[in-house]
Amino acid sequence: MQSIKNNEKVIRSWAMFDWANSAYNLVITSTIFPAYYTIITTTKQNGDKVSFFGFKFVNTALSNYSLAVAYLIMAALLPLLSSTADYRGNKKSFMKVFTYIGGIACMGLFFFQKNAQGSFDPGRLELGVICAAIAAMGYIGGVMFSNSYLPEIASVDQQDRVSAKGFAYGYIGSVILQILCFIVVLKPDLFGITDGYLPSQISFVMVGLWWVGFAQIPFNVLPKGNPNYDKSSTRSAKSGYQELQKVWNQLKQIEILKKFLYAFFFYSIGVQTIMLVAASFGEKVLHLGTSKLIATILIIQLVAILGAYVMSLLSRKMGNIRVLMFVVFIWIGVCIAAYFIANEYQFYGLAAVVGLIMGGIQSLSRSTYSKFLPENTTDTASFFSFYDVTEKVAIVIGLATFAFVEEQSNNIRNSALGLSVFFLIGFILLYVLLKTKSKELK
C-alpha cells in the first residue's frame, strides 16, 4: 500500500474516475435530463401533474422522491458492501459493478420518451424514473469506493491537493462531454436529426458510454485493495456488519471526527439538494429552456474548478474548518437569494457563486474527513462508508423536504428558502467543532 502513496500516475488514474462519472452528475442530474424530464412531463391537460403507477405527483416532486428512495437504498447497502470490500480486499470490483450498472441505466433513458400522440405509452414514465434512480445508485456506489482510496494514495499533507485534483478532473471531463451534448441538443440539424426529443436521448447514451469508457483507466491502474481478515478466520461475508460495528466503535472514540460528521450531515442536506434540484428550479421558476440551463450549469462547473483549488489554498492559511464555515455562510445567502430571484441574469450570477463554493465545499469536506481518520488504518472503505452514508441520508432528507414543501405550498421558492435552516445548523456545529479542535485541524 505504501508504494502507491503520492505516486502521480496512481493519483491521475484515480482522478480519472471523477472525470468518468462526473458526466452523469452534470448531464443526468444537473442539466439535460432535468430539463428534458420537466418539459416532457408537463402537459396542457394535466399541467405539472403526473401519474406514477397510479399515484398522482407534481412532476418535479416525483423526481425528487425517486432520487430520495435511491439514496435511501444505497445508505442502507453501503455499510455492508464497504465492510465486505475491506474484509475481502476487493473494493475495485465493487467500483466496477456500480459503474456498469450506472452506465447501462443512463443508456436506458434513451427509451424514456413520448409517443407520436404526445403522451406516454404504458410504463414509459415509470421506466424513465426508475432508470434515473438506478443510475443514481450506480453513481453513489462508485463514488464511495473511489473516495475510500484517498488515504491510500495520498499522505495526510497531500490529501487536500489530491482531493481537489479529483474534483477538478471531474469538472473538466464533465464539461467536455456537456459541450459535446450541447452541440447535439442545440444543432441537431448538423446530424440530420428532426425529432425534437432525440438529441436529449442521444445525450443520455453518450453519458453511459463516457462513464464506462473512461472508468477503464482507474480500473487498470488502481490496486484492487488489501483484505484485512486473518487467513485462518472462517468468517463469512455476513461478518461485514460485524466489521462495520468495529469501525463504528472506533469512530465513537474519535471525538473530532464524530463532531465533524454531525456538521457535515446538516450542511450536506443543503449542498447536495441544491446541486440536484438547481436545473428543475431554473426551469420551473424562470422557464429558461434547455439551452440556457446548460449554459448556466457550464458556468457552475467551470467556476467550480477554480473553487476547488482556491479552497485548498485557503485551507493552508486559515485551516479547513474556518474555510468550511465561511463557505457554509455563503450557502445561507444563496438560499435566501434563490427565494427572491426574478430574472435569468440574477440566476446566472447566483450560479457563478454556487459554482465557486460547490467545488470548494465538496473537495475540502472529503479531505478534512480523510485527515481525521486513524493513521495506517486498513478499513478505509468502511470508514468512508460512514462518510457516504451520512451524505446519502442527508440527501434523502433534503430531497424529501424539498419535494414536500413544494407540494404543500405549491411554490418551489419556499423549498429553496427552507434549505437555509440546514445550513445554519451546520454552521453552528462547525463553530462548536472549531472551539474544540486539536492540533490536527491547523
C-alpha distance (Angstrom), angle and dihedral (degrees) to the residues before:
residue distance angle dihedral
M1 . . .
Q2 3.80 . .
S3 3.80 92.3 .
I4 3.82 93.0 64.3
K5 3.82 96.0 47.8
N6 3.83 112.2 116.0
N7 3.80 90.3 -3.0
E8 3.81 104.5 150.2
K9 3.80 94.5 -149.4
V10 3.80 91.0 54.2
I11 3.81 91.8 44.7
R12 3.81 92.0 51.2
S13 3.79 91.9 48.4
W14 3.80 90.2 49.0
A15 3.81 90.0 50.2
M16 3.81 88.9 52.1
F17 3.80 88.6 67.2
D18 3.81 87.1 64.7
W19 3.82 87.3 46.9
A20 3.81 89.1 54.6
N21 3.79 103.5 43.4
S22 3.81 99.3 34.4
A23 3.80 86.9 75.2
Y24 3.80 86.5 71.2
N25 3.79 91.5 48.5
L26 3.80 92.3 52.3
V27 3.80 105.0 37.3
I28 3.81 101.2 31.0
T29 3.79 103.5 33.8
S30 3.79 101.9 25.7
T31 3.80 115.3 28.9
I32 3.79 132.3 1.1
F33 3.79 101.4 25.0
P34 3.85 97.1 46.5
A35 3.80 91.0 48.2
Y36 3.83 91.8 43.9
Y37 3.81 91.3 47.1
T38 3.81 94.3 48.2
I39 3.80 92.7 47.4
I40 3.80 99.0 47.2
T41 3.81 94.3 42.4
T42 3.81 92.8 52.7
T43 3.81 113.8 84.8
K44 3.78 137.8 172.5
Q45 3.80 90.9 -120.2
N46 3.82 99.8 48.6
G47 3.79 104.3 16.8
D48 3.78 109.6 -152.4
K49 3.82 94.6 -19.7
V50 3.83 119.5 111.4
S51 3.78 136.3 -179.6
F52 3.81 116.7 -127.4
F53 3.82 113.6 -174.7
G54 3.80 87.5 -26.3
F55 3.81 96.4 -49.4
K56 3.82 121.2 114.1
F57 3.81 120.7 -128.4
V58 3.79 140.7 163.2
N59 3.82 101.2 -103.0
T60 3.82 97.1 -122.0
A61 3.80 91.4 42.5
L62 3.82 89.2 54.2
S63 3.80 92.4 52.9
N64 3.81 90.4 48.7
Y65 3.80 92.6 47.7
S66 3.82 91.2 49.5
L67 3.79 91.7 51.1
A68 3.80 89.6 47.5
V69 3.82 89.7 55.0
A70 3.82 90.7 48.7
Y71 3.79 91.5 51.5
L72 3.81 91.5 45.5
I73 3.80 91.6 53.5
M74 3.80 91.2 49.4
A75 3.80 91.8 46.5
A76 3.81 87.2 57.6
L77 3.83 95.2 44.5
L78 3.81 103.1 41.0
P79 3.82 97.5 71.7
L80 3.80 91.4 56.2
L81 3.80 94.2 42.0
S82 3.80 95.3 45.8
S83 3.78 96.1 46.6
T84 3.80 89.2 46.8
A85 3.81 89.4 50.6
D86 3.80 90.7 51.9
Y87 3.79 90.8 45.7
R88 3.80 94.3 50.3
G89 3.79 98.5 29.9
N90 3.82 95.3 -127.6
K91 3.81 105.2 115.6
K92 3.81 91.8 132.9
S93 3.81 88.3 61.9
F94 3.78 89.2 56.4
M95 3.81 89.9 49.0
K96 3.79 88.9 55.1
V97 3.81 95.0 48.2
F98 3.80 93.8 50.5
T99 3.80 91.7 44.9
Y100 3.80 93.0 53.6
I101 3.81 92.3 44.8
G102 3.81 91.3 50.8
G103 3.79 95.1 44.5
I104 3.80 94.1 49.2
A105 3.83 91.4 47.1
C106 3.81 89.9 53.4
M107 3.78 90.3 52.5
G108 3.82 88.3 48.4
L109 3.81 88.5 63.7
F110 3.81 86.2 73.4
F111 3.83 86.2 82.5
F112 3.83 93.8 53.0
Q113 3.80 98.9 104.2
K114 3.77 145.8 116.6
N115 3.79 124.4 -104.4
A116 3.80 126.5 -115.8
Q117 3.81 90.4 -84.5
G118 3.80 91.4 58.8
S119 3.80 96.5 -109.5
F120 3.79 134.8 102.0
D121 3.77 120.3 -94.9
P122 3.82 111.8 -130.5
G123 3.78 110.1 -70.6
R124 3.83 97.2 9.6
L125 3.80 96.0 106.8
E126 3.79 90.3 44.6
L127 3.83 90.0 48.7
G128 3.79 91.9 53.6
V129 3.79 95.2 47.6
I130 3.82 92.9 45.9
C131 3.82 93.9 47.2
A132 3.80 89.8 50.1
A133 3.80 90.0 51.1
I134 3.82 93.2 48.0
A135 3.81 90.9 48.2
A136 3.80 87.8 53.9
M137 3.80 90.1 51.9
G138 3.80 90.5 51.8
Y139 3.78 91.0 50.6
I140 3.80 93.5 47.3
G141 3.79 94.1 50.6
G142 3.79 94.6 46.5
V143 3.81 93.3 49.2
M144 3.80 93.2 50.7
F145 3.80 93.8 54.3
S146 3.80 90.9 42.5
N147 3.82 91.1 52.3
S148 3.80 90.8 52.1
Y149 3.82 89.7 64.5
L150 3.83 92.7 63.2
P151 3.84 98.3 86.8
E152 3.82 89.1 44.0
I153 3.80 97.3 53.4
A154 3.83 100.5 35.6
S155 3.79 133.9 45.9
V156 3.81 117.6 -127.6
D157 3.80 93.4 -98.4
Q158 3.83 90.7 53.0
Q159 3.81 100.5 43.3
D160 3.83 97.1 91.2
R161 3.82 89.6 52.4
V162 3.80 95.0 44.6
S163 3.81 93.3 45.5
A164 3.80 90.2 50.7
K165 3.80 89.6 48.7
G166 3.79 90.7 55.1
F167 3.80 92.5 51.8
A168 3.81 91.5 44.8
Y169 3.81 90.8 52.8
G170 3.78 88.4 48.5
Y171 3.79 93.6 52.2
I172 3.80 93.6 45.6
G173 3.80 94.5 47.2
S174 3.77 94.0 45.8
V175 3.81 92.1 48.0
I176 3.81 91.1 52.7
L177 3.80 91.6 52.7
Q178 3.80 90.9 41.8
I179 3.81 90.0 56.4
L180 3.80 90.5 50.5
C181 3.81 89.8 50.2
F182 3.80 89.0 44.3
I183 3.83 89.8 58.8
V184 3.81 91.8 49.9
V185 3.81 93.3 47.5
L186 3.81 98.0 44.0
K187 3.82 99.5 34.3
P188 3.82 104.7 35.9
D189 3.81 90.2 147.1
L190 3.81 88.7 69.7
F191 3.79 86.9 67.1
G192 3.80 97.5 37.8
I193 3.82 92.5 -107.1
T194 3.80 116.4 152.4
D195 3.84 99.9 164.2
G196 3.81 107.6 98.6
Y197 3.81 93.8 -147.0
L198 3.82 98.6 43.4
P199 3.85 97.9 79.4
S200 3.81 91.2 59.2
Q201 3.80 91.0 45.6
I202 3.81 90.4 51.8
S203 3.80 88.7 51.5
F204 3.79 90.5 57.7
V205 3.81 90.1 54.9
M206 3.81 90.5 47.5
V207 3.81 89.9 55.0
G208 3.79 92.4 53.1
L209 3.80 92.9 48.9
W210 3.82 92.8 45.7
W211 3.80 92.1 48.1
V212 3.79 96.1 49.7
G213 3.81 94.7 37.1
F214 3.81 100.6 52.8
A215 3.81 91.8 39.2
Q216 3.80 87.3 71.2
I217 3.84 88.5 75.3
P218 3.83 96.0 64.6
F219 3.79 90.3 35.7
N220 3.81 89.3 60.0
V221 3.83 96.4 45.4
L222 3.80 110.8 30.9
P223 3.81 117.4 86.9
K224 3.78 115.1 -108.7
G225 3.82 92.0 -124.1
N226 3.78 135.6 -101.0
P227 3.81 122.5 -92.6
N228 3.79 114.0 -124.4
Y229 3.80 98.6 -160.9
D230 3.77 127.4 107.1
K231 3.80 107.0 -106.2
S232 3.78 89.4 -134.8
S233 3.81 90.4 57.1
T234 3.78 119.1 109.2
R235 3.80 95.9 -162.3
S236 3.78 117.4 138.1
A237 3.78 131.1 -138.6
K238 3.81 90.6 -87.6
S239 3.80 86.7 71.9
G240 3.80 85.6 78.6
Y241 3.81 89.0 92.3
Q242 3.79 89.8 50.0
E243 3.79 88.5 52.8
L244 3.80 89.0 49.2
Q245 3.80 90.4 52.6
K246 3.79 89.3 53.7
V247 3.81 90.6 53.3
W248 3.80 91.2 47.0
N249 3.80 89.8 52.9
Q250 3.80 88.0 53.2
L251 3.79 91.3 48.5
K252 3.79 91.5 54.4
Q253 3.80 88.9 58.3
I254 3.82 93.5 52.4
E255 3.80 100.8 75.9
I256 3.79 96.5 -179.2
L257 3.81 92.6 51.8
K258 3.78 92.7 46.8
K259 3.82 92.3 51.7
F260 3.79 91.1 48.1
L261 3.82 91.0 53.4
Y262 3.81 90.5 53.8
A263 3.81 91.5 53.8
F264 3.80 92.3 41.7
F265 3.81 90.5 53.0
F266 3.80 94.9 57.6
Y267 3.78 100.5 42.1
S268 3.82 90.0 43.5
I269 3.81 88.8 60.4
G270 3.77 87.6 65.4
V271 3.80 100.9 35.3
Q272 3.78 97.7 49.2
T273 3.80 94.8 41.3
I274 3.80 92.7 51.8
M275 3.80 90.6 50.1
L276 3.80 91.0 52.1
V277 3.82 98.7 44.4
A278 3.82 102.4 34.8
A279 3.81 95.6 98.5
S280 3.80 94.3 44.9
F281 3.80 89.2 48.1
G282 3.80 92.0 51.6
E283 3.79 92.9 48.3
K284 3.78 95.3 45.7
V285 3.80 98.9 43.1
L286 3.81 101.6 35.1
H287 3.84 103.2 16.1
L288 3.79 90.3 -133.6
G289 3.79 97.5 166.3
T290 3.79 128.4 -136.6
S291 3.81 98.0 -70.6
K292 3.81 95.5 52.3
L293 3.79 91.9 43.5
I294 3.80 90.7 52.8
A295 3.81 90.4 49.1
T296 3.80 90.1 49.7
I297 3.79 94.4 50.9
L298 3.81 90.0 46.3
I299 3.80 87.2 57.4
I300 3.80 89.1 51.8
Q301 3.80 93.3 49.0
L302 3.79 95.8 47.3
V303 3.80 93.6 47.1
A304 3.82 89.5 45.1
I305 3.82 90.2 62.6
L306 3.79 88.2 59.6
G307 3.79 91.3 42.2
A308 3.80 94.1 56.1
Y309 3.81 92.1 54.4
V310 3.81 95.4 40.0
M311 3.80 91.8 53.7
S312 3.80 90.1 47.6
L313 3.82 90.1 54.2
L314 3.80 93.2 44.7
S315 3.79 91.2 51.1
R316 3.80 89.7 61.8
K317 3.79 91.1 57.3
M318 3.82 102.2 33.7
G319 3.79 104.2 23.3
N320 3.79 126.8 -109.5
I321 3.80 98.0 -88.4
R322 3.80 95.9 50.3
V323 3.80 90.6 50.6
L324 3.81 90.9 48.5
M325 3.81 89.9 51.5
F326 3.80 90.6 51.1
V327 3.80 92.0 50.0
V328 3.82 94.3 46.1
F329 3.82 89.2 51.9
I330 3.81 89.2 55.7
W331 3.82 89.7 49.6
I332 3.80 89.0 58.4
G333 3.80 88.4 56.5
V334 3.82 90.3 49.1
C335 3.82 91.5 56.9
I336 3.80 92.2 49.8
A337 3.82 92.2 46.5
A338 3.83 91.1 49.9
Y339 3.80 90.1 58.6
F340 3.80 92.1 57.0
I341 3.81 99.4 36.9
A342 3.81 111.6 132.8
N343 3.81 110.4 171.4
E344 3.77 143.1 25.2
Y345 3.81 94.8 -102.2
Q346 3.78 91.2 58.2
F347 3.80 87.3 48.8
Y348 3.82 90.8 53.3
G349 3.80 91.4 50.1
L350 3.77 91.5 48.5
A351 3.79 89.4 48.2
A352 3.81 90.6 55.9
V353 3.81 90.7 52.8
V354 3.82 91.2 47.2
G355 3.79 90.6 51.0
L356 3.79 93.1 52.2
I357 3.79 94.4 51.4
M358 3.82 97.6 33.5
G359 3.78 95.9 65.3
G360 3.79 92.1 42.1
I361 3.79 98.3 50.7
Q362 3.80 94.6 46.4
S363 3.77 95.2 47.3
L364 3.80 95.6 42.7
S365 3.81 93.6 45.4
R366 3.79 91.6 54.2
S367 3.80 95.0 47.4
T368 3.83 93.1 43.0
Y369 3.79 90.7 55.0
S370 3.80 91.3 46.3
K371 3.82 90.9 52.5
F372 3.80 91.5 55.4
L373 3.82 94.7 54.3
P374 3.81 117.9 108.3
E375 3.80 112.0 -91.1
N376 3.82 118.1 -100.1
T377 3.79 93.5 7.8
T378 3.81 116.4 162.7
D379 3.82 92.3 -161.6
T380 3.80 95.8 80.1
A381 3.81 94.9 133.3
S382 3.80 91.5 50.2
F383 3.80 92.6 47.5
F384 3.78 91.2 48.1
S385 3.78 90.3 48.1
F386 3.80 86.6 66.0
Y387 3.76 89.3 51.3
D388 3.78 92.3 48.3
V389 3.79 95.7 41.7
T390 3.80 88.4 51.3
E391 3.80 89.3 52.4
K392 3.80 94.0 44.4
V393 3.80 94.5 49.5
A394 3.81 86.9 48.6
I395 3.81 89.5 53.7
V396 3.81 91.4 49.0
I397 3.80 90.6 53.6
G398 3.81 92.3 43.2
L399 3.80 96.5 49.3
A400 3.81 93.9 42.2
T401 3.81 91.1 48.7
F402 3.81 92.3 46.3
A403 3.83 91.8 49.6
F404 3.81 93.9 43.6
V405 3.82 94.2 50.5
E406 3.81 90.8 48.3
E407 3.81 93.1 50.3
Q408 3.80 93.6 45.8
S409 3.81 97.5 44.1
N410 3.81 97.3 28.5
N411 3.81 86.8 -136.9
I412 3.80 122.1 103.9
R413 3.82 90.1 -163.1
N414 3.80 89.6 69.8
S415 3.80 88.9 55.7
A416 3.81 91.3 55.2
L417 3.80 92.7 48.4
G418 3.79 91.4 49.2
L419 3.81 91.6 61.0
S420 3.81 89.8 67.6
V421 3.81 88.7 74.7
F422 3.80 91.3 63.3
F423 3.80 91.7 48.6
L424 3.80 90.4 50.6
I425 3.81 91.7 53.3
G426 3.81 89.8 47.5
F427 3.81 90.5 51.4
I428 3.81 92.0 52.1
L429 3.81 91.8 49.0
L430 3.81 91.2 49.6
Y431 3.81 88.4 52.5
V432 3.81 89.8 52.7
L433 3.80 89.0 49.1
L434 3.79 91.2 50.3
K435 3.79 91.2 53.4
T436 3.80 91.1 54.5
K437 3.78 99.3 37.5
S438 3.79 122.7 138.5
K439 3.80 128.9 -141.9
E440 3.81 90.0 -86.8
L441 3.82 89.4 70.4
K442 3.80 94.1 62.1
